[in-house]
Amino acid sequence: MVEDEISLPEGLAMVEETLVLIREVEALLAGPSTVSFRERLIVRKEELEKAGELENPFMQKAALLLARYEDLFGVDDFIDYEA
């Protein structure tokens, strides 16, 4: 196997773990589910950052999820950061 390759069972386990984390974050989000998950996550994250609540359980789970998106799936633009 090439260094960056993983087995199908490992890949499926990573996806399932990520789905569990998404569900946990989703449960902590406010707003109607008709608004996208991404938009609600960004709004909540920005609200808590402005309030200085960086140790909030939502912020901890959101940080884990965003790190997982980037590290495992290569998604590094889930949240648009202002320059």
Secondary structure, DSSP 4 states (H G I P E B T S, - for coil): --TT---HHHHHHHHHHHHHHHHHHHHH--S-TTS-HHHHHHHHHHHHHHTT-TTSHHHHHHHHHHHHHHHHH----SSPPP-
